[in-house]
Amino acid sequence: MRTVVVGASGGLGRSIAIGLAQRGADVALLARRRERLEAAAREAGPGALAIECDVTGETSCRSAIDEAASRLGGIDALVYAPAIGPLARLIDTDADTWRRVFDTNVTGAARITAAAVPHLAATSGTVAFLSSVSASLTPPWPGLGAYIVSKAALDKLVEAWRAEHPDIGFTRFVVGDCAGGEGDSRTEFNAGWDLELAAELAPAWVSRGYISGSLIAVDELVSALDAVLRGGASMSVPSVTVTPRPSAKEHP
Ligand SMILES: NC(=O)c1ccc[n+]([C@@H]2O[C@H](COP(=O)([O-])OP(=O)(O)OC[C@H]3O[C@@H](n4cnc5c(N)ncnc54)[C@H](OP(=O)(O)O)[C@@H]3O)[C@@H](O)[C@H]2O)c1
């Protein structure tokens, strides 16, 4: 399975690229930080490719996908993991923040997919987009409005791609809280957050039941992705949800 993982220099994308390689895939790892990518590719094993790509740039997306397709000999599967989620109340979210969030979380997904579609059509391949429970399973979390609205748009984008390309599998992967793996594979999603604001908002996330403290083991996420990607376009899987198992305390 010749697989391109976008957003593979850190967090869940890195865990996914390495985990899929361990399950036998030939992987190309894409993101902006080259050194991080090269280290991740070494961990993924011989033959894994590190290719720089900024999903906010049209040319960067096209050349990275073309390089991946040429060096892998084709593309069977694509995973889209990049997302940014600045922490800010909506009243403090300016137009530039909205643009940055949509550029990475939605338009970037469209750019990369457009570049990869000819390759995926040739192999009846599959694309999986990482989405969030906060866009579809829970009400919007205070402080993450722009991120959640962008993930709701991404969810619709997955359906729109499916409508235009029924020969390719498009799967929305709805993910619950997950710390990722160890070291660079640990999530950095909240790295830039204002900690005082986070402390103000987090009690509402907990009291409303949006977060329980339970986390998904990233390996379970990788196994679910592996099964969907291996099915190819002949196995239609519009949506998969992977959330933490409730603890015995929550559900005796
Ligand atoms: N962690 C969770 O609990 C959780 C829960 C639900 C959903 N998710 C979803 O899972 C995905 C991964 O989350 P994460 O926690 O692993 O985030 P993360 O640790 O912040 O990692 C984000 C990855 O995306 C890449 N990236 C960001 N901007 C990019 C750009 N412009 N071009 C190319 N790559 C870019 C980063 O690499 P570079 O900076 O090197 O480019 C990095 O590899 C996201 O879509 C997120 O919404 C996560």
The ligand as a Gaussian input file, in Angstrom:
#p B3LYP/6-31G(d) Opt

LIG

0 1
 N       -4.871000      15.175000      19.339000
 C       -6.181000      15.009000      19.508000
 O       -6.652000      14.711000      20.621000
 C       -7.125000      15.140000      18.337000
 C       -8.498000      14.961000      18.560000
 C       -9.367000      15.075000      17.480000
 C       -8.890000      15.325000      16.209000
 N       -7.542000      15.502000      16.018000
 C       -7.081000      15.803000      14.660000
 O       -5.930000      15.033000      14.368000
 C       -5.071000      15.765000      13.507000
 C       -3.660000      15.788000      14.081000
 O       -3.695000      16.439000      15.349000
 P       -2.400000      16.477000      16.299000
 O       -2.912000      16.550000      17.682000
 O       -1.466000      15.422000      15.927000
 O       -1.776000      17.923000      15.883000
 P       -0.254000      18.397000      15.952000
 O        0.509000      17.661000      16.993000
 O       -0.325000      19.903000      16.066000
 O        0.377000      18.011000      14.511000
 C       -0.016000      18.693000      13.360000
 C        0.804000      18.212000      12.164000
 O        0.336000      18.954000      11.021000
 C        1.439000      19.553000      10.375000
 N        1.065000      20.840000       9.788000
 C        0.521000      21.913000      10.382000
 N        0.414000      22.919000       9.503000
 C        0.883000      22.456000       8.316000
 C        1.069000      23.032000       7.032000
 N        0.746000      24.294000       6.770000
 N        1.577000      22.260000       6.040000
 C        1.924000      20.976000       6.280000
 N        1.789000      20.369000       7.477000
 C        1.288000      21.119000       8.478000
 C        2.521000      19.732000      11.458000
 O        3.827000      19.705000      10.852000
 P        4.746000      20.963000      10.478000
 O        4.558000      21.998000      11.550000
 O        6.137000      20.365000      10.449000
 O        4.312000      21.408000       9.135000
 C        2.296000      18.459000      12.275000
 O        3.000000      17.401000      11.669000
 C       -5.694000      17.152000      13.342000
 O       -6.431000      17.178000      12.133000
 C       -6.626000      17.258000      14.521000
 O       -7.716000      18.113000      14.255000
 C       -6.654000      15.435000      17.049000

